Amino acid sequence: MVKDYALCNIFYSLEFRLNYFSILIYFIFIYSHPVALVFHLLFRTGAIVIYLFGSLFTQNVTLIFIICVLLLSFDFWTVKNVTGRLLVGLRWWNDIQPDGTNVWMFESRDPSRPVNPIDSRIFWISLYVTLVIWLFLAFLTLLKPEWLLIVAVAITLNVANVVGYTQCDKDAKKKWATDIAARAATANPSMAGRLFSAGLGRFFG
């Protein structure tokens, strides 16, 4: 009986390990950048969790504020400089001109290198859902005004990434459309000329 019990434990342990590795391999193959996804979700989720439940572990509001702001800062930098480039092939930043004005700068991937649709979906959903959550929490700060500064920092940083990536995505699609049209015109100039003439005909009636 003892031997049978020991063998059962061994087989159960092996089965558990095989299942664990199967799941791990599945996630590695289904996502192109699993590590980037983990960090993309880790910091923003951590900030919300600490904000909501941090008071259960400590009554030190200053400590909770510091941890939340650090997580929000890590999230902002990671999304802006790392996960956006890896998961959706986009990157944005502000360039300060000699006259002191700020200019939005956008960088996008080569259209011939498509992104993983699952990675992209998780990126965009988490980007917008996180902002919605913080906006909802902003209304709740009416009951606890001492938390208003944390929510203000969270909304500011998340809005910056949402606006930056939304504009960057629009700019990328515009560039891709222009590039496709230019290639089509180069490959078949006679067709491009006919389309141009047809367009002029419609315009001038």
C-alpha positions in Angstrom: 0.0 0.0 0.0 2.8 2.4 0.9 4.5 1.8 -2.4 1.3 2.3 -4.3 0.7 5.5 -2.5 4.2 6.7 -3.2 3.8 5.8 -6.9 0.6 7.8 -7.1 2.3 10.8 -5.6 5.1 10.5 -8.1 2.7 10.2 -11.0 0.6 13.1 -9.7 3.7 15.3 -9.3 4.8 14.4 -12.9 1.4 15.1 -14.3 1.2 18.5 -12.5 4.6 19.5 -13.8 3.7 18.4 -17.4 0.5 20.4 -17.2 2.4 23.4 -15.8 4.9 23.3 -18.6 2.2 22.7 -21.2 0.5 25.9 -20.0 3.8 27.8 -20.0 4.6 26.7 -23.5 1.1 27.6 -24.7 1.5 31.1 -23.3 4.9 31.5 -24.8 3.7 30.5 -28.3 0.4 32.4 -28.2 2.0 35.7 -27.1 4.9 37.2 -29.0 6.2 39.1 -26.0 5.0 37.5 -22.8 7.5 39.2 -20.5 6.5 42.6 -21.9 2.9 41.8 -21.4 3.5 40.9 -17.8 5.2 44.2 -17.0 2.6 46.1 -19.1 -0.1 44.8 -16.8 1.9 44.5 -13.6 2.6 48.2 -12.8 -0.8 49.5 -13.7 -2.7 46.7 -11.9 -0.3 47.1 -8.9 -1.1 50.8 -8.6 -4.8 50.2 -8.6 -4.5 47.4 -6.1 -2.4 49.4 -3.7 -4.7 52.4 -4.0 -7.8 50.3 -3.2 -6.4 47.9 -0.6 -3.2 49.6 0.8 -5.1 51.0 3.8 -5.9 47.4 4.9 -2.2 46.9 5.6 -1.1 50.3 6.7 -2.7 53.6 7.8 0.3 55.5 6.5 -1.2 57.6 3.7 2.2 59.0 2.8 3.6 55.5 2.2 0.7 54.5 0.1 1.1 57.7 -1.9 4.8 57.0 -2.5 4.2 53.4 -3.6 1.3 54.4 -5.9 3.2 57.2 -7.6 6.3 55.0 -8.1 4.1 52.3 -9.7 2.4 54.8 -11.9 5.7 56.3 -12.9 7.1 52.9 -13.7 4.0 52.1 -15.7 4.1 55.4 -17.7 7.8 54.9 -18.6 7.4 51.2 -19.5 4.3 51.7 -21.6 5.7 54.8 -23.4 9.2 53.4 -24.1 9.0 49.6 -24.1 5.7 47.8 -24.3 4.2 50.1 -26.9 7.1 49.5 -29.2 7.0 45.7 -28.6 3.3 45.0 -28.5 1.9 47.3 -31.1 5.0 48.7 -32.9 4.4 52.3 -31.9 6.3 54.9 -29.9 5.7 58.5 -29.2 7.5 61.4 -27.5 7.6 65.1 -27.2 10.4 67.0 -28.9 11.3 70.5 -27.6 12.0 72.9 -30.4 14.6 75.7 -30.1 11.8 78.2 -29.7 10.5 76.3 -26.6 7.5 74.7 -28.3 6.6 71.0 -27.9 6.2 68.9 -31.0 4.6 65.4 -31.0 6.9 62.8 -32.6 5.7 59.5 -33.7 7.5 56.2 -34.6 5.8 53.2 -36.1 6.8 49.7 -37.2 7.4 48.6 -40.8 4.0 47.5 -42.3 5.6 44.3 -43.5 6.1 43.2 -39.9 2.6 42.8 -38.5 2.1 42.7 -34.7 0.6 39.8 -32.8 -3.2 40.5 -32.7 -3.5 39.1 -29.1 -0.6 41.3 -27.9 -2.2 44.3 -29.6 -5.7 43.7 -28.2 -4.4 43.4 -24.7 -2.3 46.5 -25.0 -5.2 48.7 -26.3 -7.9 47.3 -24.0 -5.7 47.7 -20.9 -4.7 51.2 -22.0 -8.3 52.5 -22.2 -9.8 50.4 -19.4 -7.1 51.6 -16.9 -8.0 55.2 -17.6 -11.7 54.5 -17.2 -11.0 52.9 -13.8 -9.1 55.9 -12.6 -11.8 58.3 -13.9 -14.3 56.3 -11.9 -12.1 56.3 -8.8 -11.9 60.1 -9.2 -15.6 60.4 -8.3 -15.0 58.3 -5.2 -12.4 60.7 -4.0 -15.2 63.1 -3.1 -15.6 60.8 -0.1 -11.9 60.8 0.6 -10.2 64.0 -0.6 -6.9 63.0 0.8 -6.6 60.5 -2.1 -7.2 63.1 -4.7 -3.5 63.8 -5.5 -2.9 60.1 -6.3 -5.8 59.9 -8.6 -4.8 63.2 -10.3 -1.3 61.8 -11.0 -2.8 58.5 -12.3 -5.2 60.3 -14.7 -2.5 62.7 -15.9 0.0 59.9 -16.8 -2.6 57.6 -18.3 -4.2 60.4 -20.4 -0.7 61.2 -21.8 -0.2 57.6 -22.9 -3.8 57.3 -24.3 -3.5 60.5 -26.3 0.0 59.8 -27.4 -0.7 56.3 -28.7 -4.0 57.2 -30.2 -2.4 60.0 -32.2 0.6 57.7 -33.0 -1.7 55.0 -34.3 -3.6 57.5 -36.5 -0.3 58.8 -37.9 1.0 55.3 -38.6 -2.2 54.4 -40.5 -1.9 57.6 -42.5 1.7 56.8 -43.4 0.9 53.3 -44.4 -2.0 54.4 -46.6 0.3 57.0 -48.3 3.0 54.4 -48.7 0.6 51.9 -50.3 -0.7 54.5 -52.7 2.9 55.5 -53.7 3.8 51.9 -54.3 0.7 51.3 -56.4 1.4 54.4 -58.5 5.0 53.3 -59.0 4.0 49.7 -60.0 1.3 50.8 -62.4 1.6 54.5 -63.4 -1.0 54.2 -66.1 -3.6 53.0 -63.6 -2.6 55.8 -61.2 -3.1 58.3 -64.1 -6.5 56.9 -64.9 -7.6 57.1 -61.3 -6.2 60.7 -61.0 -8.1 61.7 -64.2 -11.3 60.0 -62.9 -10.9 61.9 -59.6 -10.5 65.2 -61.4 -13.5 64.5 -63.6 -15.7 63.9 -60.6 -14.4 67.0 -58.9 -15.0 69.3 -61.8 -18.2 67.6 -62.8 
